[in-house]
Amino acid sequence: MYNFDDANKVGQEAMDTMLKSYSMMAQGFQTLASEASDYSRKSFEDSAAMVEQLAGAKSMEKAFEIQGEYARSAYESFVSRATRMSEIYGEMAREAYQPFEKAASKVNG
């Protein structure tokens, strides 16, 4: 049977574990927000550059070429960012679970 000091220690350890996990999740969300912001900015800049190129196109064939190149580039950029975001989510989950894993190993240990 636990005495008051033991119960207090267990409660404090649980709180510390939860706060570490929360901190790691918050850092992960900040990273995700930064990635999303960077992608949005770059996407807007690329779109503006494409519209500028289209305005200077001398023929329909050149306009289709510009649009095709933009579509390919935009798709590759999207896939690259989506992959990166997926990696960040995975890292975030692993890091957020890590304090609980350490606490569980102490209990089972």
N, C-alpha and C positions, 0 to 999 in steps of 0.2 A: 504494500500500500504506500502511495506517495504521501509525503508530508507537504506542507504548503510551499516550502522552498523548491522541492522537486517539481511540483506542478507549475510554479512560477517560471522555473528554468525551461521546462518543456514548452510553455506558452511563449516565452521570449524567443526560443529557437524557431518555433513555428512562424512567428511574426517576422523574424529576420529572413527566413526562407521565402516567405511570401513577398517581402519587400525587395529582395534580390531579384526574384522572378519578375515582379512588376517593373523594376528598373530596366531589366534587359528587354522586356516587351516595349517599354517606352522608347528605348534607344532604337529598336528595330522599326517602330512606326515612324520615328524621325528619319531614318534612312530611307524608308519607303516613300515618305512624303518628298524628300529631296530628289529621289530618283524620278518620281512622277512629275515633279516641277521641272526638272532638267529636260525630260522627254517632251513635255508640253511646249517648253520654250524652243527647243530644237525643231520640233515638228512645225511650229508656227513659222520659224525662220525659213525652213526648207520650203514650206508652202508659198511664202511670200516671194522667195527667189524663183520658184517655178512660175508663178504668175507673171513675174517680171520677164522671164525668158519667153513665155508665151506671147506677151505683148510685143516682143521684138521678132517673133517668128515671121519669116518671109513667105512661107507656104504652109498649106494644110499638112503636108507630109512632115515638115519640120515640127509643127505643133503636135502632131501625133507622136513623133519621136520624143519630144520633150515630156509629154504626158506619160508615155510608156516608161521612160527612164525614171520619172518621179514616182510612179506607182511601184516599180521594182525597188527603188531605194527606200520608199516609205514602208513597204512590206518587210524588207530586211531589217530596217531599224526597229519596227514594231516587234518582230520575232526576237531580236536581240534583247530588247528591253523587257519583254515578257519573260524571257528565260532568266534574265537577271533578277527580276522581281520574284520569280518562283524560287530562285536560290536564296534570296533574302528571307522569304517566308520560312523556308526550311531551316536556315541558320537561326532565325528568331525562335522557332519552336524548340530547336535543340537547346539553345542557350536558356530559354525560359524554363525548360524542364530540368536543366542541370542542377539547380539548388535542391529541387525535390528529390532527385535521384541520389544526391549526396546524403540528404536527410534520411531517406529510406535505407541506404546502406548502413547508416549508423544504427538504425533500429534493428535491422536484420543481422548486423555485423557481428 
